[in-house]
């Protein structure tokens, strides 16, 4: 992401967890835990906060 007239460049990453069932909760947490591990791994230590949005 960049703003015209400024030299600062920011990277924005968007992740989608698509294994959540339409109703209820997943039978096992393994998929969600793997997703969280992947997001944490790809998020640099100096990055801002992680924003989560649920439908």
PAZAPA-4460 file (N, C-alpha, C; in steps of 0.05 Angstrom, whole numbers, plus 32768, in hexadecimal, padded with zeros to 4 digits):
% residues 55
    n_x    n_y    n_z   ca_x   ca_y   ca_z    c_x    c_y    c_z   seq   type   mol
   8011   7FE9   8000   8000   8000   8000   8012   8018   8000     1      X     A
   800C   802C   7FEF   801C   8044   7FEF   800A   805C   7FEC     2      X     A
   8014   8073   7FF3   8005   808C   7FF1   8015   809F   7FDE     3      X     A
   8007   80AA   7FCB   8014   80BC   7FB8   8022   80D2   7FC6     4      X     A
   803B   80D8   7FBE   804B   80ED   7FCB   805B   80E4   7FE3     5      X     A
   8057   80CB   7FEB   8066   80C0   8002   8077   80A8   7FF9     6      X     A
   808E   80A4   8006   809F   808F   7FFD   809D   8076   800F     7      X     A
   808C   8077   8023   8088   8060   8034   8076   804B   8027     8      X     A
   807E   8033   8027   806F   801D   801C   8067   800A   8032     9      X     A
   804E   8002   8033   8044   7FEF   8047   8039   7FD7   8039    10      X     A
   803E   7FC0   8045   8034   7FA7   803A   801B   7F9E   8049    11      X     A
   8008   7F96   803A   7FEE   7F8D   8046   7FEA   7F70   803E    12      X     A
   7FE5   7F5F   8051   7FDF   7F43   804B   7FC3   7F3C   8055    13      X     A
   7FB5   7F2D   8045   7F9A   7F25   804C   7F98   7F07   804B    14      X     A
   7F8E   7EFB   8060   7F8C   7EDE   8062   7F6F   7ED6   8065    15      X     A
   7F68   7EC0   805A   7F4C   7EB6   805C   7F4D   7E9A   8067    16      X     A
   7F3F   7E96   807D   7F3B   7E7B   8088   7F21   7E70   807D    17      X     A
   7F23   7E5D   806B   7F0B   7E54   805D   7F00   7E3A   8067    18      X     A
   7F0B   7E2F   807C   7F02   7E14   8085   7EED   7E16   809B    19      X     A
   7EE4   7E2D   80A2   7ED0   7E30   80B8   7EB5   7E28   80AC    20      X     A
   7EA6   7E16   80BA   7E8C   7E0E   80B0   7E78   7E25   80B1    21      X     A
   7E63   7E22   80A0   7E4E   7E37   80A0   7E3F   7E39   80BA    22      X     A
   7E3C   7E23   80C8   7E2E   7E23   80E2   7E3F   7E15   80F7    23      X     A
   7E40   7E20   810F   7E4F   7E12   8124   7E6C   7E18   8123    24      X     A
   7E7B   7E05   812D   7E98   7E08   812F   7EA5   7DEF   8123    25      X     A
   7EBF   7DF2   811B   7ECC   7DDA   810F   7ECE   7DC4   8124    26      X     A
   7ECF   7DAB   811B   7ED1   7D94   812D   7EED   7D93   813A    27      X     A
   7F01   7D9C   812C   7F1C   7D9C   8136   7F29   7DB7   8132    28      X     A
   7F3B   7DBF   8144   7F48   7DD9   8143   7F61   7DD9   8132    29      X     A
   7F69   7DC2   8127   7F83   7DC0   8119   7F85   7DD4   8102    30      X     A
   7F70   7DD6   80F2   7F71   7DE8   80DB   7F74   7E05   80E3    31      X     A
   7F65   7E0D   80F7   7F66   7E29   8101   7F81   7E2F   810D    32      X     A
   7F8C   7E1C   811D   7FA6   7E20   812A   7FBC   7E22   8115    33      X     A
   7FBB   7E12   8100   7FCE   7E14   80EA   7FCC   7E2F   80DC    34      X     A
   7FB4   7E39   80D8   7FB0   7E53   80CC   7FBC   7E69   80DD    35      X     A
   7FB8   7E68   80F7   7FC3   7E7C   8109   7FE1   7E7B   8109    36      X     A
   7FED   7E63   8108   800A   7E60   8107   8015   7E6D   80ED    37      X     A
   8007   7E68   80D7   8010   7E73   80BD   800F   7E92   80BE    38      X     A
   7FF9   7E9D   80C8   7FF7   7EBA   80CA   800D   7EC6   80DB    39      X     A
   8012   7EBA   80F3   8027   7EC4   8105   8042   7EC2   80F7    40      X     A
   8047   7EAC   80E9   8061   7EA8   80DB   8066   7EBE   80C6    41      X     A
   8051   7EC5   80B7   8054   7ED8   80A1   8051   7EF5   80AB    42      X     A
   804A   7EFA   80C4   8047   7F15   80CE   8062   7F1D   80DC    43      X     A
   8070   7F31   80D0   808A   7F39   80DC   8086   7F44   80F9    44      X     A
   809B   7F41   8109   8099   7F4B   8125   8094   7F69   8128    45      X     A
   809D   7F79   8114   8099   7F96   8116   807F   7F9F   8108    46      X     A
   806E   7F8C   8100   8055   7F93   80F2   8041   7F9D   8107    47      X     A
   802D   7FA9   80FD   8017   7FB3   810E   8005   7F9C   8117    48      X     A
   7FEF   7FA3   8123   7FDD   7F8E   812E   7FD0   7F7E   8117    49      X     A
   7FC7   7F66   811E   7FB8   7F56   810C   7F9A   7F5C   8110    50      X     A
   7F8C   7F60   80FB   7F6F   7F66   80FC   7F60   7F4E   80F2    51      X     A
   7F4D   7F45   8102   7F3D   7F2D   80FA   7F20   7F36   80F6    52      X     A
   7F13   7F2C   80E1   7EF8   7F32   80DB   7EE8   7F19   80D8    53      X     A
   7ED3   7F16   80E7   7EC1   7EFF   80E5   7EA7   7F07   80D8    54      X     A
   7E9C   7EF6   80C7   7E83   7EFD   80BA   7E6D   7EFE   80CD    55      X     A
***
